[in-house]
Amino acid sequence: MARVLSDDQLAWSPSRFNKCTQQPDGALLLYNSFMGAFARVPDFETAQVRKALAEGLSGMPTGILAELCFHGFFVVSGTDEIGEVDRLCAEERVAALEKLQLVLLPNEQCNFRCKYCSQTFARKKMRRDVIEGVVAHVRARAPSLRSLSVGWFGGEPLTAPEIIDEVAGRLQSICEEHGVDYSSSMTTNGYLLTEPVARMLLRREVRGFQITVDGRREDHDRLRVLGDGHTGTFDRIFANLRMLRGLDEQFKVVLRVNFDRRSAPLMDPFLDLLEAEFAHDERFCIDFHPVGRWGGPNDPQLAVCGRDEGQLQSVDFGRKAISRGLDPAGVRDKLLPGGSKCYAAKPYSFVIGSDGTVYKCTVAFEDPRNHVGRITANGELLLDAAKHEMWIGQGAEKDSGCKSCFFSPSCQGNACPLHRMDTGARPCPSIKTQIEGALLAVAAESSPQCCHHEAV
């Protein structure tokens, strides 16, 4: 028979998934990755909270300590928190029966030739047999699915809008018939995103967009040029962004900014421009990434930042964006359980190439390890089980160091399975390595008081 403890016999330990830092005003910021909880403890209460974090608690807590217990910053002593991470990983495998995430490549050609791009553009538009295979696969899975998420990628997906219109329309109909929750997003360079195209996409429930704008016109046009290798693209992309801003529709645009050593010192005037155009429009947010040597032919000439330097600058640019009324993309989402786990590590996520090749990752198309199967014209997804397992099964389940890390519930040891395969090292995400800066940024954005779930 289980022994029932009275309130005064309870013992509480600080969660192993806590992280804390201090604001300049003396307030204590707490984050718990298992609950996705964030708390701001006022300076006059930090002493008792710090004492409890160091020594634990006994009995039934009251006041702020009770609130912190409720939100998972303290757990009943003896709780197997590492086992809870195992449960999270196991639940995701079970979810593969009810969820399906497809990244579709309607055209693997691109109208750009960005200086840092690593793609080879070896394949063209999606073949008819592949289109029919995708539709047949979803039709076969639909009776058992709760949700279908479709991402459009390339090359440049908007060089094949007719394929997007057809496939999305057919998938929408199947999901409506079977009561499947359907959502869609797109990674596009934005050059062809005119108003008629945008309205077609919104009609097809493409409500999320990632569009890259690499700083000021001069910096962007140096890095992101048309297929002739010379013609700049900034003005047309920015005009399309202004068009989107004028639409009375719900969507989300992530403005991805890739910066290098030449553009980083000139970020302030670009942020001023974004503030003037998009500040306080919650449909637009911004995400900063240092340019890397990603395997393209121009790698030796790229003015890349060092890894630590780039991560620090990303956090700093995020703070500056917040001060201008701009929303830093995804920071709160990345702090949630599973929020920093790579899509490629999810057992229900697949990338379908235009020739029917099935991949897990969108940054290693020519890597044989990434060729995990193919889709047939009748909708069968034929997978190489051993290759698939390489992508989904090498995280916290097998890495004891990852499993015990404070950030484990968020990334589950799988922030980048490709990095682990290439180097043998743990793929710690930048939001973890720069966690104090991330927490300060979230606090600046939301100005929470204590234990506000909406702050992360």
C-alpha positions in Angstrom: 0.0 0.0 0.0 1.3 3.4 -0.9 2.2 5.7 2.0 0.3 9.0 1.9 2.4 11.9 3.3 0.8 14.7 5.2 1.5 18.3 4.2 4.1 18.8 6.9 6.0 15.7 5.7 6.4 16.9 2.1 9.9 17.6 0.9 10.6 19.6 -2.2 13.8 19.8 -4.3 14.7 22.3 -6.9 14.1 20.9 -10.4 17.3 19.9 -12.3 15.8 21.6 -15.3 16.0 25.1 -13.7 18.2 28.0 -15.0 18.4 31.4 -13.4 20.0 34.7 -14.0 19.6 38.2 -12.5 18.3 41.4 -14.1 20.2 44.7 -13.6 17.4 45.8 -11.3 18.1 42.9 -8.9 15.1 40.8 -10.0 15.8 37.0 -10.4 14.8 35.4 -13.7 13.9 31.7 -13.4 13.3 29.3 -16.3 12.3 25.6 -16.2 12.6 23.7 -19.5 10.4 20.8 -18.5 7.4 23.0 -17.8 8.3 25.8 -20.3 7.8 28.1 -17.3 9.4 31.5 -16.8 9.3 33.5 -13.6 10.5 37.0 -12.6 11.1 37.2 -8.8 11.2 40.8 -7.5 14.4 41.8 -5.7 12.8 41.9 -2.3 11.9 38.2 -2.6 15.1 36.9 -4.1 16.8 36.0 -0.8 14.2 33.5 0.2 14.0 32.0 -3.3 17.7 31.7 -3.6 17.8 29.9 -0.2 15.1 27.5 -1.2 16.9 26.8 -4.5 20.0 26.0 -2.5 18.5 24.0 0.3 15.1 22.8 -0.9 11.8 23.1 1.0 9.8 21.1 3.5 6.1 21.1 4.3 3.5 23.0 2.3 5.0 26.1 0.8 3.1 29.4 0.8 3.3 32.7 -1.1 5.8 32.9 -4.0 7.4 29.5 -3.1 4.0 27.8 -3.5 3.6 29.5 -6.9 7.1 28.3 -7.9 6.3 24.7 -6.8 3.1 24.8 -8.8 5.0 25.8 -12.0 7.6 23.1 -11.6 10.6 25.0 -10.3 10.5 22.7 -7.3 9.4 19.0 -7.5 8.6 16.5 -4.8 11.8 15.0 -3.6 12.6 11.7 -5.2 10.9 12.6 -8.5 12.6 10.8 -11.4 13.1 13.9 -13.6 15.5 12.2 -16.0 12.9 9.5 -16.5 10.4 12.2 -17.4 12.7 13.2 -20.3 12.6 9.6 -21.5 8.8 9.8 -21.4 8.9 12.9 -23.6 11.0 11.2 -26.2 8.8 8.1 -26.1 5.7 10.2 -26.5 7.1 11.7 -29.7 7.5 8.2 -31.2 3.9 7.4 -30.4 2.8 10.8 -31.9 4.2 9.6 -35.2 1.0 7.5 -35.6 -1.2 10.6 -35.3 1.0 13.4 -36.7 2.5 13.9 -40.1 4.9 16.7 -41.1 5.8 16.9 -44.8 8.3 19.4 -46.3 7.6 19.4 -50.0 10.0 20.6 -52.7 7.8 21.7 -55.7 10.9 22.9 -57.6 14.6 22.3 -56.6 15.7 25.0 -59.0 16.1 28.6 -57.7 16.0 32.0 -59.2 18.7 33.2 -56.7 22.4 32.3 -56.4 23.1 33.4 -52.8 26.8 33.6 -52.0 26.6 31.3 -49.1 24.2 28.7 -50.6 25.3 25.1 -50.6 22.6 23.6 -52.8 23.5 22.1 -56.2 20.2 22.6 -58.0 20.6 19.2 -59.6 16.8 18.5 -59.9 13.9 20.4 -61.3 10.1 20.6 -60.8 8.2 17.9 -58.9 7.3 15.1 -61.2 3.6 14.1 -61.7 4.2 10.6 -60.1 5.6 12.3 -57.0 2.6 14.7 -56.8 0.2 11.7 -57.0 2.3 9.8 -54.5 2.2 12.6 -51.9 -1.6 12.9 -52.3 -2.1 9.2 -52.1 0.0 8.9 -49.0 -1.9 11.6 -47.2 -5.2 10.0 -48.3 -4.1 6.7 -46.9 -3.0 8.1 -43.6 -5.8 10.6 -43.1 -8.3 8.3 -41.2 -5.7 7.9 -38.4 -4.2 11.4 -38.4 -4.9 14.2 -36.0 -2.8 16.8 -37.8 -0.9 17.4 -41.1 1.7 20.1 -41.4 3.0 21.0 -44.8 6.1 23.1 -45.4 7.1 24.4 -48.8 10.8 24.5 -49.6 13.2 24.5 -52.5 15.2 25.6 -54.4 12.6 28.3 -54.5 9.0 27.0 -54.1 7.4 30.1 -55.7 9.0 29.2 -59.1 6.3 26.4 -59.1 3.1 28.1 -57.8 0.9 25.9 -59.9 2.2 22.8 -58.1 1.6 24.4 -54.7 -1.9 25.4 -55.6 -2.8 22.0 -56.9 -1.2 19.9 -54.1 -2.3 22.1 -51.3 -5.8 22.2 -52.6 -6.1 18.4 -52.8 -4.5 18.0 -49.3 -6.9 20.5 -47.8 -9.9 18.6 -49.2 -8.6 15.3 -47.8 -8.0 16.8 -44.3 -11.4 18.5 -44.3 -13.1 15.2 -45.2 -11.4 13.4 -42.4 -11.4 16.1 -39.7 -7.6 16.4 -39.8 -6.1 19.7 -38.5 -4.2 21.2 -41.5 -1.5 23.9 -41.4 1.1 25.1 -43.8 4.2 27.3 -44.0 6.8 28.3 -46.6 10.5 29.1 -46.8 10.8 31.6 -49.7 13.2 34.3 -50.8 10.2 36.5 -51.3 11.1 37.8 -54.7 8.1 36.3 -56.4 5.7 36.8 -53.5 3.4 39.3 -55.3 -0.1 40.1 -54.1 -1.9 37.6 -56.4 0.5 34.8 -55.3 0.2 35.8 -51.6 -3.6 35.6 -51.8 -3.4 32.2 -53.5 -1.1 31.0 -50.7 -3.4 32.3 -48.0 -6.3 30.6 -49.6 -4.3 27.4 -49.4 -3.7 28.1 -45.7 0.0 28.9 -46.1 0.1 31.2 -43.1 3.7 31.1 -42.0 6.6 32.5 -44.1 10.3 32.6 -43.6 11.8 35.3 -45.8 15.5 36.2 -45.7 16.6 39.9 -45.7 20.3 40.1 -45.0 20.5 43.6 -43.6 20.7 47.0 -45.4 20.3 47.1 -49.2 24.0 47.1 -49.7 24.7 44.1 -47.5 21.7 42.1 -48.7 22.5 42.7 -52.4 26.1 41.6 -51.8 24.9 38.2 -50.5 21.5 37.5 -52.1 21.6 38.0 -55.9 19.6 36.7 -58.9 20.6 33.8 -61.0 22.9 36.0 -63.1 25.1 36.2 -60.0 25.1 40.0 -59.9 21.6 41.6 -59.8 20.5 42.7 -56.3 17.1 41.6 -54.9 16.5 43.9 -51.8 14.1 46.4 -53.3 11.7 43.9 -54.8 11.6 41.7 -51.6 11.0 44.7 -49.4 8.2 45.9 -51.7 6.6 42.5 -51.3 6.9 42.7 -47.5 5.2 46.1 -47.5 2.4 44.5 -49.6 2.0 41.7 -47.1 1.8 44.3 -44.3 -1.1 45.9 -46.0 -3.2 42.8 -46.3 -6.0 42.3 -43.8 -5.1 38.7 -43.1 -3.6 36.6 -40.3 -0.2 35.2 -41.0 3.3 35.1 -39.5 6.4 36.3 -41.3 9.8 35.5 -39.8 12.4 37.9 -41.3 15.6 35.8 -41.2 18.7 38.0 -41.2 22.0 36.2 -42.0 24.9 38.4 -41.0 28.7 38.2 -41.5 31.6 40.2 -40.3 31.0 42.9 -42.9 27.3 43.4 -42.2 27.2 42.9 -38.4 28.7 46.4 -37.5 26.0 48.0 -39.7 23.0 46.3 -38.2 21.6 49.4 -36.3 20.5 51.3 -39.4 18.8 48.2 -40.7 17.0 47.7 -37.4 15.9 51.3 -37.6 14.4 50.6 -41.0 12.5 47.5 -39.7 11.3 49.5 -36.8 9.8 52.1 -39.1 8.1 49.5 -41.3 7.1 46.6 -39.0 7.4 47.6 -35.3 4.4 46.6 -33.3 2.9 44.5 -36.1 2.7 41.2 -34.4 2.6 39.3 -37.7 6.3 40.2 -38.3 9.2 38.9 -36.3 12.9 38.7 -36.8 15.5 36.0 -36.4 19.3 36.5 -36.6 21.9 33.9 -37.8 25.6 34.3 -38.4 26.6 33.2 -41.9 28.5 29.9 -41.9 30.5 27.8 -44.3 27.6 25.6 -45.2 29.3 23.6 -48.0 28.9 26.0 -51.0 31.5 26.8 -53.6 32.1 30.3 -52.1 32.9 29.1 -48.6 36.6 30.2 -48.6 35.6 33.7 -49.5 32.9 34.2 -46.9 33.6 36.7 -44.1 32.1 34.4 -41.4 32.0 35.2 -37.7 33.5 32.9 -35.1 30.9 30.5 -33.5 30.9 32.2 -30.1 31.1 35.7 -31.6 28.1 35.0 -33.9 26.0 33.6 -31.0 26.7 36.6 -28.9 25.9 39.0 -31.7 22.6 37.2 -32.4 21.6 37.7 -28.8 22.7 41.3 -28.8 20.8 42.0 -32.1 17.7 40.4 -30.5 17.8 42.8 -27.6 18.2 45.7 -29.9 15.2 44.5 -31.9 13.1 44.3 -28.8 14.0 47.8 -27.8 12.6 49.0 -31.2 9.3 47.2 -30.8 10.3 44.2 -32.9 9.5 40.6 -31.9 12.5 38.2 -31.8 11.3 35.1 -33.7 10.9 31.9 -31.9 12.8 32.7 -28.6 9.8 31.8 -26.4 8.9 28.8 -28.6 12.5 27.4 -28.4 12.3 27.4 -24.6 9.2 25.2 -24.6 9.5 21.4 -24.2 10.6 20.1 -27.6 10.9 23.6 -28.8 14.6 23.3 -29.8 14.4 19.8 -31.2 15.2 19.7 -34.9 12.4 18.8 -37.2 14.7 16.2 -38.8 14.8 14.3 -35.4 11.1 13.9 -35.3 9.8 10.5 -36.4 6.8 11.9 -38.2 8.7 14.5 -40.3 9.8 13.8 -43.8 11.2 15.9 -46.7 9.9 14.9 -50.1 12.2 15.9 -53.0 10.9 16.7 -56.5 12.1 13.3 -57.8 10.5 11.3 -54.9 13.6 11.0 -52.8 12.7 11.1 -49.1 15.1 13.1 -46.8 15.1 14.1 -43.2 17.1 17.3 -43.4 16.9 20.3 -45.8 20.6 21.3 -45.5 22.3 18.1 -46.7 20.5 17.0 -49.8 23.6 15.4 -51.4 24.6 13.5 -48.2 23.8 9.8 -48.7 22.9 9.5 -45.0 20.1 11.9 -45.7 18.6 9.7 -48.4 16.3 7.7 -46.1 13.8 6.4 -48.7 11.5 7.2 -51.5 7.8 7.7 -52.1 6.0 5.7 -54.8 3.3 6.9 -57.1 0.7 4.9 -55.1 1.7 6.6 -51.9 4.0 4.1 -50.2 6.7 5.7 -48.1 9.6 3.2 -48.5 12.1 3.9 -45.7 15.6 2.6 -44.9 14.9 1.9 -41.2 18.6 2.1 -40.2 19.1 5.5 -41.8 15.9 6.8 -40.4 16.9 5.8 -36.9 20.2 7.6 -37.3 18.3 10.9 -37.4 15.6 10.2 -34.8 17.4 8.0 -32.2 20.7 9.5 -31.2 19.6 12.2 -28.8 18.9 12.2 -25.1 17.8 8.5 -25.3 21.4 7.5 -25.8 23.4 10.4 -24.5 23.4 10.5 -20.7 25.0 13.9 -20.7 22.2 15.3 -22.8 19.6 13.6 -20.7 20.8 15.2 -17.4 21.3 18.7 -18.9 19.0 21.5 -17.7 17.9 22.1 -21.3 17.2 18.5 -22.2 13.4 18.7 -22.2 13.6 21.5 -24.9 16.2 20.0 -27.3 16.1 16.4 -26.2 19.7 16.0 -27.3 18.6 16.5 -30.9 19.0 20.2 -31.8 20.9 19.1 -34.9 21.3 15.4 -35.5 23.5 16.2 -38.6 26.0 17.9 -36.3 26.1 14.9 -34.0 26.6 12.6 -37.0 29.4 14.8 -38.5 31.3 15.5 -35.4 30.3 13.0 -32.7 29.7 16.0 -30.4 26.5 17.1 -28.7 24.7 19.6 -30.8 23.9 22.2 -28.2 21.7 24.9 -29.6 22.8 28.5 -29.4 19.8 29.4 -27.2 21.1 27.0 -24.6 24.7 28.3 -24.8 23.5 31.9 -24.6 20.6 31.1 -22.2 21.2 34.1 -19.9 21.0 36.5 -22.8 17.9 34.7 -24.0 16.2 35.0 -20.6 17.0 38.7 -20.4 15.6 39.2 -23.9 12.4 37.4 -23.0 12.1 39.5 -19.8 12.6 42.7 -21.8 10.0 41.7 -24.3 7.2 40.6 -21.9 8.0 42.4 -18.6 6.5 39.5 -16.6 6.0 39.4 -12.9 6.1 35.8 -11.7 5.5 32.5 -13.2 3.8 33.7 -16.4 3.6 30.9 -18.9 2.9 33.4 -21.6 6.5 34.8 -21.1 8.1 31.8 -22.8 
